[in-house]
């Protein structure tokens, strides 16, 4: 007899019901190959991978714009065009048009990811900076509504910056991510800043390098954070420049060539990214600054010294204890903060806006012209001042009236009220054209920072520098201070402020140009 047991066993399976399956973990995104809902795309005789297919579709969709459409929920582990239904595609095209025009309506994270995938694959921008700006705006405008976005963007934007060699944007990425950068990237960025652009240094950049958690400080928590963010970068730049000038080495540790390290970073993890575009990974070299104990001790002591001085200036009780900074550097920091803080406080005092009575001023100018003509009598030809010349000046014949008119140009009660729209001025001083200039032969040898310094000076500040270079600097400083209604010390401090922002150091010590810099001014035109 024929054995039909296997056949009967097969026939007992009920295909009308869903089979019971065991729980299977979701595979990594890079292993998933999804078929598009509307068509299968062929490439060289085969089906494209999901990443390549996405890029091909993105190129087709890049210029499409949608009409106003209702929002439709969209949540997908692997969001692409292929898993959207028709209503979701309509909303996406409309939403993307809005975003490109600077409007950011509420939407789901999956829609956002699709647009981000376009940008990191090179779709939707003409140059790398434009793509970066679009990514940044998406991040800024949705980070609070969709907090999960931060986890991905702080890594993807770093990858984008590395791929397109936009290293100057790393400091901005760190600020966007709340102070986060991978340790190797932070070392690399700090190395760039200390070598080339101290103006980019920030409190958050240095926070990893202190030997204790500064956020635990009561001063930091009770308002000191904002003050430290303002002054720490300036103090670090000051000390760095001072050490370079006096000891020929700044804050950057000295490394041997064999101490430099290379790290390889996988690009755009967990994103729909076609690695045939920019490669699977990017490598870069960096110096392990964070592992240098001497550097960590130095920046920590600078921080402590700065915080203690600011505590004193702000009247905050208590001082930080621990290893202190050497007296030479501590005195430098404390003197600088005394001056800088005084200037900043003075600038916060609101100044009254004075309205000039233009009719009275015109009358005064006419009276002044009469007085000038009446007094300008040359010794050898006294008779040359004719009566008809005085008459033709079309002025009032009484000089006393001119003096009375002068006294009428005073601030009125209304003019003492702050009115930003009132910026009238009737007298353009001859200082408007004054600028700090060097002889042509000397200017070609100047570093760019000195040219920036000269450009940042006001005409009054140029006059102060000319006074310091003159034969009677003390007398000239007093005269200029009286002329501009201020004090000599404030004029000098303002110049030091410009110097800190450009050359990264104080130019004037006491009431004279620092000897180390005096040779720079030997060929200044006057």
C-alpha positions as CSV (number, residue, x, y, z in Angstrom):
1,X,0.0,0.0,0.0
2,X,1.3,3.5,-0.9
3,X,2.3,5.7,2.0
4,X,0.5,9.0,1.7
5,X,1.4,10.3,5.1
6,X,3.7,13.1,3.8
7,X,1.0,14.2,1.4
8,X,-1.7,14.3,4.1
9,X,0.7,16.3,6.3
10,X,1.1,18.9,3.5
11,X,-2.7,19.2,2.9
12,X,-3.4,19.9,6.6
13,X,-1.7,23.4,6.3
14,X,-4.3,26.2,6.2
15,X,-3.0,28.8,3.8
16,X,-6.0,31.2,4.5
17,X,-4.5,32.2,7.9
18,X,-1.4,34.3,8.6
19,X,1.5,32.1,9.8
20,X,2.8,32.5,13.3
21,X,6.4,33.8,13.2
22,X,9.0,34.3,15.8
23,X,10.2,37.8,16.6
24,X,13.0,38.8,14.3
25,X,15.2,41.8,15.1
26,X,15.1,44.7,12.6
27,X,18.3,44.4,10.4
28,X,20.7,47.3,10.0
29,X,19.5,49.8,7.4
30,X,22.4,49.2,5.1
31,X,21.3,45.6,4.5
32,X,17.7,46.5,3.6
33,X,16.8,46.6,-0.2
34,X,13.3,47.8,-0.6
35,X,11.3,47.7,-3.8
36,X,9.7,51.0,-4.7
37,X,5.9,51.1,-4.4
38,X,5.4,52.4,-7.9
39,X,8.2,50.9,-10.0
40,X,11.4,48.9,-10.0
41,X,14.4,50.8,-11.3
42,X,16.9,48.9,-13.5
43,X,20.6,49.8,-13.8
44,X,23.0,48.0,-16.0
45,X,20.8,44.9,-16.1
46,X,20.2,44.7,-12.4
47,X,18.1,46.2,-9.6
48,X,19.7,49.2,-7.9
49,X,20.5,49.0,-4.2
50,X,18.1,51.1,-2.1
51,X,20.7,53.9,-1.6
52,X,21.5,54.2,-5.3
53,X,17.8,54.0,-6.2
54,X,17.0,56.8,-3.7
55,X,19.6,59.0,-5.3
56,X,18.3,58.3,-8.8
57,X,14.8,59.2,-7.7
58,X,16.0,62.2,-5.8
59,X,17.5,63.7,-9.0
60,X,14.1,63.2,-10.7
61,X,12.2,64.8,-7.7
62,X,14.7,67.6,-7.0
63,X,12.9,70.3,-9.0
64,X,9.3,69.2,-8.3
65,X,7.1,71.5,-6.3
66,X,3.8,70.6,-4.8
67,X,0.6,72.6,-4.4
68,X,-1.0,73.2,-1.0
69,X,-1.8,69.8,0.4
70,X,-3.1,68.6,3.8
71,X,-0.6,67.1,6.2
72,X,-0.5,63.3,6.2
73,X,1.3,61.3,9.0
74,X,4.5,59.5,7.8
75,X,6.6,57.3,10.1
76,X,9.1,54.9,8.6
77,X,12.2,53.3,9.8
78,X,13.7,53.6,6.4
79,X,12.0,56.7,4.9
80,X,12.2,57.1,1.1
81,X,10.0,58.1,-1.7
82,X,9.1,54.5,-2.4
83,X,7.4,53.9,1.0
84,X,5.3,57.0,0.7
85,X,1.7,56.8,-0.5
86,X,0.3,59.4,-2.9
87,X,-1.0,61.7,-0.3
88,X,2.3,61.6,1.6
89,X,4.2,62.4,-1.6
90,X,2.0,65.4,-2.2
91,X,2.5,66.7,1.3
92,X,6.3,66.2,1.0
93,X,6.6,68.2,-2.2
94,X,4.5,71.0,-0.7
95,X,6.4,71.0,2.6
96,X,9.8,70.9,0.8
97,X,8.8,73.9,-1.3
98,X,7.9,75.8,1.9
99,X,11.2,74.9,3.5
100,X,13.2,76.1,0.5
101,X,11.4,79.4,0.8
102,X,12.4,79.8,4.4
103,X,9.1,78.6,6.0
104,X,9.2,75.6,8.3
105,X,5.7,74.1,9.0
106,X,5.2,71.3,11.4
107,X,5.8,67.9,10.0
108,X,7.0,64.4,10.9
109,X,10.6,63.4,11.4
110,X,10.5,60.9,8.5
111,X,9.7,63.7,6.0
112,X,12.6,65.6,7.4
113,X,14.9,62.7,7.0
114,X,14.0,62.3,3.3
115,X,15.0,65.9,2.6
116,X,18.2,65.5,4.7
117,X,19.1,62.4,2.7
118,X,18.8,64.4,-0.5
119,X,21.2,67.1,0.8
120,X,23.9,64.7,2.0
121,X,23.8,62.9,-1.3
122,X,24.4,66.2,-3.1
123,X,20.8,66.8,-4.3
124,X,19.2,70.1,-4.1
125,X,22.1,72.5,-3.9
126,X,24.6,74.2,-6.3
127,X,27.6,74.5,-4.0
128,X,28.7,72.9,-0.7
129,X,28.1,76.0,1.3
130,X,24.5,76.2,0.2
131,X,23.9,72.6,1.1
132,X,25.5,73.2,4.6
133,X,23.2,76.2,5.1
134,X,20.1,74.2,4.2
135,X,21.1,71.5,6.7
136,X,21.8,74.0,9.4
137,X,18.4,75.7,8.9
138,X,16.6,72.4,9.1
139,X,18.4,71.6,12.3
140,X,17.8,75.0,13.9
141,X,14.1,75.2,12.9
142,X,13.1,71.6,14.0
143,X,15.4,70.8,16.8
144,X,13.0,71.9,19.5
145,X,9.9,70.3,17.9
146,X,11.7,67.1,17.0
147,X,14.4,66.6,19.7
148,X,15.5,63.2,18.2
149,X,16.9,65.2,15.3
150,X,19.9,66.3,17.3
151,X,21.2,62.7,17.7
152,X,21.6,62.3,14.0
153,X,22.4,65.8,12.8
154,X,25.4,66.4,15.2
155,X,27.1,63.4,13.4
156,X,25.8,63.9,9.8
157,X,26.7,67.6,9.7
158,X,30.2,66.8,10.9
159,X,30.5,64.2,8.1
160,X,29.2,66.8,5.6
161,X,31.8,69.4,6.8
162,X,34.6,66.8,6.5
163,X,33.5,65.5,3.1
164,X,33.5,69.0,1.6
165,X,36.5,70.2,3.6
166,X,34.7,73.0,5.3
167,X,36.8,72.9,8.4
168,X,36.0,76.5,9.4
169,X,32.4,75.4,10.1
170,X,33.3,72.8,12.8
171,X,33.2,75.5,15.5
172,X,29.7,76.4,14.4
173,X,28.7,72.7,14.3
174,X,29.9,72.4,17.9
175,X,27.8,75.4,18.9
176,X,24.7,74.0,17.2
177,X,25.1,70.7,19.0
178,X,25.5,72.3,22.4
179,X,29.2,72.0,22.6
180,X,29.5,68.4,21.3
181,X,32.2,67.3,18.8
182,X,33.8,63.8,18.7
183,X,37.0,64.0,20.8
184,X,39.3,63.6,17.8
185,X,37.4,66.3,15.9
186,X,37.6,68.7,18.9
187,X,41.4,68.2,19.1
188,X,41.6,68.9,15.3
189,X,39.5,72.0,15.6
190,X,41.3,73.4,18.6
191,X,44.6,72.8,16.8
192,X,43.3,74.9,13.8
193,X,42.1,77.7,16.1
194,X,45.3,77.9,18.1
195,X,47.4,78.0,14.9
196,X,45.4,80.2,12.7
197,X,42.3,81.9,14.2
198,X,42.2,82.5,17.9
199,X,39.0,84.6,17.4
200,X,37.1,81.3,16.9
201,X,38.0,80.0,20.4
202,X,35.0,79.7,22.8
203,X,34.2,78.6,26.3
204,X,32.4,75.5,25.1
205,X,35.4,74.5,22.9
206,X,37.7,74.6,25.9
207,X,35.2,72.9,28.4
208,X,36.5,69.4,27.6
209,X,40.1,70.4,28.5
210,X,39.6,71.7,32.0
211,X,40.5,69.2,34.8
212,X,37.1,69.6,36.5
213,X,33.5,70.2,35.6
214,X,33.1,74.0,35.5
215,X,29.3,73.7,35.3
216,X,29.3,72.7,39.0
217,X,30.5,76.1,40.1
218,X,27.9,78.2,41.8
219,X,29.2,81.3,40.0
220,X,28.8,79.5,36.7
221,X,25.2,78.5,37.5
222,X,24.2,81.9,38.9
223,X,24.9,84.1,35.9
224,X,28.7,83.6,35.6
225,X,28.3,81.4,32.5
226,X,27.3,84.4,30.3
227,X,30.2,86.5,31.7
228,X,32.7,83.7,31.2
229,X,31.5,83.2,27.6
230,X,32.2,86.8,27.0
231,X,35.7,87.1,28.6
232,X,37.3,83.6,28.5
233,X,37.9,83.7,24.7
234,X,39.4,87.2,25.0
235,X,41.6,86.2,27.9
236,X,42.8,83.0,26.2
237,X,43.7,85.0,23.1
238,X,45.5,87.5,25.2
239,X,47.6,84.8,27.0
240,X,48.3,82.9,23.8
241,X,49.6,86.1,22.1
242,X,51.6,87.1,25.1
243,X,53.3,83.7,25.3
244,X,54.1,83.7,21.6
245,X,55.7,87.1,21.9
246,X,57.6,86.5,25.1
247,X,58.4,82.8,25.0
248,X,58.0,82.0,21.2
249,X,55.4,79.4,21.9
250,X,51.7,79.9,22.6
251,X,49.2,77.7,24.3
252,X,49.4,74.9,21.6
253,X,51.5,72.0,22.9
254,X,54.6,71.1,21.0
255,X,54.2,67.7,19.3
256,X,56.7,65.5,17.5
257,X,55.7,64.4,14.0
258,X,55.3,60.8,15.1
259,X,52.8,61.9,17.7
260,X,50.2,62.9,15.1
261,X,47.4,60.4,14.7
262,X,45.2,59.3,11.8
263,X,41.5,58.4,12.3
264,X,39.1,57.0,9.8
265,X,35.5,58.0,10.1
266,X,32.6,56.1,8.5
267,X,30.3,58.6,6.7
268,X,26.6,59.2,7.3
269,X,25.9,56.2,9.5
270,X,22.2,55.2,9.7
271,X,21.4,57.4,6.7
272,X,20.3,56.6,3.2
273,X,23.6,57.4,1.6
274,X,25.2,56.2,-1.6
275,X,28.9,55.7,-0.8
276,X,29.8,55.8,-4.4
277,X,29.4,59.6,-4.3
278,X,31.8,60.7,-1.6
279,X,33.2,57.3,-0.4
280,X,32.5,55.1,2.5
281,X,34.7,56.9,4.9
282,X,37.0,59.9,5.4
283,X,40.3,60.0,7.2
284,X,42.0,62.9,8.9
285,X,45.0,63.6,11.0
286,X,45.1,65.3,14.4
287,X,47.2,66.0,17.4
288,X,45.9,64.5,20.7
289,X,45.8,67.8,22.5
290,X,43.4,66.6,25.2
291,X,45.9,64.0,26.4
292,X,48.6,66.6,27.2
293,X,48.5,67.1,31.0
294,X,50.6,70.3,30.8
295,X,48.1,71.9,28.4
296,X,45.1,70.9,30.6
297,X,46.8,72.3,33.7
298,X,47.5,75.6,31.9
299,X,44.0,76.3,30.5
300,X,42.5,75.2,33.8
301,X,44.6,77.7,35.7
302,X,43.8,80.5,33.2
303,X,40.1,79.7,33.7
304,X,40.4,79.8,37.5
305,X,42.3,83.1,37.4
306,X,39.7,84.6,35.1
307,X,36.8,83.4,37.1
308,X,38.3,84.6,40.4
309,X,38.9,88.1,39.0
310,X,35.3,88.3,37.5
311,X,33.9,87.1,40.9
312,X,35.7,90.1,42.4
313,X,34.5,92.6,39.7
314,X,30.9,91.3,40.1
315,X,31.0,91.3,43.8
316,X,30.5,87.5,44.0
317,X,31.6,86.0,47.3
318,X,34.2,83.2,47.5
319,X,37.2,82.3,45.4
320,X,38.3,79.1,43.6
321,X,41.2,77.3,45.3
322,X,43.8,75.1,43.8
323,X,46.9,75.5,41.8
324,X,47.4,79.1,40.8
325,X,48.7,80.7,37.7
326,X,52.2,82.2,37.7
327,X,52.2,85.8,38.9
328,X,53.4,87.2,35.5
329,X,50.4,85.8,33.6
330,X,48.0,86.4,36.5
331,X,48.9,90.1,36.6
332,X,48.4,90.3,32.8
333,X,44.9,88.8,33.0
334,X,43.8,90.9,36.0
335,X,45.0,94.1,34.5
336,X,43.3,93.4,31.3
337,X,40.0,92.4,33.0
338,X,40.0,95.6,35.1
339,X,40.2,97.7,31.9
340,X,37.9,95.6,29.7
341,X,35.2,95.3,32.3
342,X,35.3,99.0,33.0
343,X,34.9,99.8,29.3
344,X,32.1,97.4,28.9
345,X,30.2,98.8,31.9
346,X,30.7,102.3,30.6
347,X,29.2,101.4,27.2
348,X,26.1,100.1,28.8
349,X,25.2,103.5,30.2
350,X,22.7,105.0,27.9
351,X,23.8,108.3,26.3
352,X,21.2,111.0,25.6
353,X,20.6,111.8,21.9
354,X,21.0,115.5,21.2
355,X,18.9,117.0,18.4
356,X,20.5,119.8,16.5
357,X,18.3,122.8,15.7
358,X,19.3,123.1,12.0
359,X,17.7,126.6,11.6
360,X,19.7,127.9,14.6
361,X,22.8,126.2,13.3
362,X,22.5,127.8,9.9
363,X,22.1,131.1,11.5
364,X,25.1,130.5,13.7
365,X,27.2,129.6,10.6
366,X,26.2,132.9,9.0
367,X,27.1,134.8,12.1
368,X,30.4,133.0,12.4
369,X,31.2,133.9,8.8
370,X,30.6,137.6,9.6
371,X,32.8,137.5,12.6
372,X,35.5,135.7,10.6
373,X,35.4,138.3,7.8
374,X,35.4,141.1,10.3
375,X,38.5,139.8,12.1
376,X,40.4,138.7,9.0
377,X,42.4,141.9,8.2
378,X,45.8,141.4,6.7
379,X,48.5,143.7,8.1
380,X,49.9,144.8,4.7
381,X,46.5,145.5,3.1
382,X,44.0,146.4,5.8
383,X,41.9,148.5,3.4
384,X,41.1,145.4,1.3
385,X,38.1,144.4,3.5
386,X,35.3,146.4,1.9
387,X,32.0,147.3,3.4
388,X,30.1,145.8,0.5
389,X,31.9,142.5,1.1
390,X,30.6,142.4,4.6
391,X,27.2,143.4,3.4
392,X,27.2,140.7,0.7
393,X,27.9,138.0,3.3
394,X,24.1,138.3,4.1
395,X,24.5,138.0,7.8
396,X,23.2,139.8,10.9
397,X,25.4,142.8,11.7
398,X,25.5,142.2,15.4
399,X,28.1,139.7,16.7
400,X,26.3,139.6,20.0
401,X,23.3,138.0,18.3
402,X,25.6,135.2,17.1
403,X,26.7,134.4,20.6
404,X,23.1,134.3,21.7
405,X,22.2,132.0,18.8
406,X,25.0,129.7,19.8
407,X,23.7,129.3,23.3
408,X,20.3,128.3,21.9
409,X,21.7,125.1,20.5
410,X,21.2,123.0,23.6
411,X,19.5,119.7,24.3
412,X,15.8,120.2,24.7
413,X,13.7,118.1,27.0
414,X,12.4,116.0,24.1
415,X,15.9,115.5,22.8
416,X,17.0,113.9,26.0
417,X,14.6,111.0,25.4
418,X,16.2,108.0,23.6
419,X,15.0,108.2,20.0
420,X,16.9,105.8,17.6
421,X,15.5,107.6,14.6
422,X,17.2,110.8,15.6
423,X,20.7,110.6,14.2
424,X,21.0,114.0,12.7
425,X,24.4,115.8,12.6
426,X,25.1,119.0,10.9
427,X,28.9,119.2,11.2
428,X,31.1,116.8,9.5
429,X,34.5,116.9,11.2
430,X,37.7,116.9,9.3
431,X,38.6,113.7,11.1
432,X,36.3,111.7,8.8
433,X,39.0,111.1,6.3
434,X,41.7,110.2,8.8
435,X,43.0,106.6,8.7
436,X,46.1,104.8,9.9
437,X,48.4,104.4,6.9
438,X,52.0,103.2,6.5
439,X,54.6,104.0,3.8
440,X,54.1,101.8,0.8
441,X,57.4,100.0,1.3
442,X,56.5,99.1,4.9
443,X,52.9,98.2,4.3
444,X,53.7,95.3,2.0
445,X,55.5,93.6,4.8
446,X,52.7,93.9,7.4
447,X,50.8,90.9,8.5
448,X,47.1,90.9,7.7
449,X,46.2,91.3,11.4
450,X,47.8,94.8,11.4
451,X,45.8,95.9,8.3
452,X,42.7,94.7,10.1
453,X,43.7,96.7,13.1
454,X,44.2,99.8,11.1
455,X,40.8,99.3,9.4
456,X,39.1,98.9,12.7
457,X,40.3,102.2,14.1
458,X,38.1,105.3,14.2
459,X,39.5,108.7,13.1
460,X,39.7,109.7,16.8
461,X,41.7,106.6,17.7
462,X,44.1,107.3,14.8
463,X,44.7,110.7,16.2
464,X,45.5,109.1,19.6
465,X,48.1,106.8,18.0
466,X,49.6,109.8,16.2
467,X,49.8,111.6,19.5
468,X,51.6,108.6,21.1
469,X,54.1,108.7,18.3
470,X,54.7,112.4,18.6
471,X,57.1,114.4,20.7
472,X,54.7,115.4,23.4
473,X,52.3,112.4,23.9
474,X,51.0,113.4,27.3
475,X,50.1,116.9,26.2
476,X,48.5,115.7,23.0
477,X,46.5,113.0,24.8
478,X,45.0,115.6,27.3
479,X,44.1,117.9,24.4
480,X,42.4,115.1,22.5
481,X,40.5,113.9,25.6
482,X,39.2,117.5,26.1
483,X,38.3,117.8,22.5
484,X,36.2,114.6,22.6
485,X,34.9,115.1,26.1
486,X,36.5,112.0,27.6
487,X,39.5,110.9,29.5
488,X,42.9,109.8,28.1
489,X,42.7,106.4,29.8
490,X,39.4,105.6,28.0
491,X,40.8,106.6,24.6
492,X,43.7,104.2,25.2
493,X,41.5,101.4,26.4
494,X,39.3,101.7,23.3
495,X,42.4,101.2,21.1
496,X,43.4,98.2,23.2
497,X,39.9,96.8,22.6
498,X,40.4,97.0,18.8
499,X,43.9,95.5,19.2
500,X,42.5,92.5,21.1
501,X,39.9,91.8,18.4
502,X,42.5,92.0,15.6
503,X,46.1,91.3,16.6
504,X,45.0,89.4,19.7
505,X,47.1,91.4,22.2
506,X,47.2,94.7,24.1
507,X,48.9,97.4,22.1
508,X,49.2,100.0,24.8
509,X,50.6,99.4,28.3
510,X,50.1,102.3,30.7
511,X,50.1,105.2,28.4
512,X,52.6,104.1,25.8
513,X,52.7,101.7,22.9
514,X,54.2,98.3,24.0
515,X,58.0,98.3,23.1
516,X,57.6,95.0,21.3
517,X,55.2,96.7,18.8
518,X,56.7,100.1,18.5
519,X,58.7,99.1,15.4
520,X,55.5,98.4,13.5
521,X,54.7,102.1,13.8
522,X,58.0,103.5,12.7
523,X,56.8,104.1,9.1
524,X,53.2,105.3,9.9
525,X,52.2,108.3,7.8
526,X,51.3,111.5,9.7
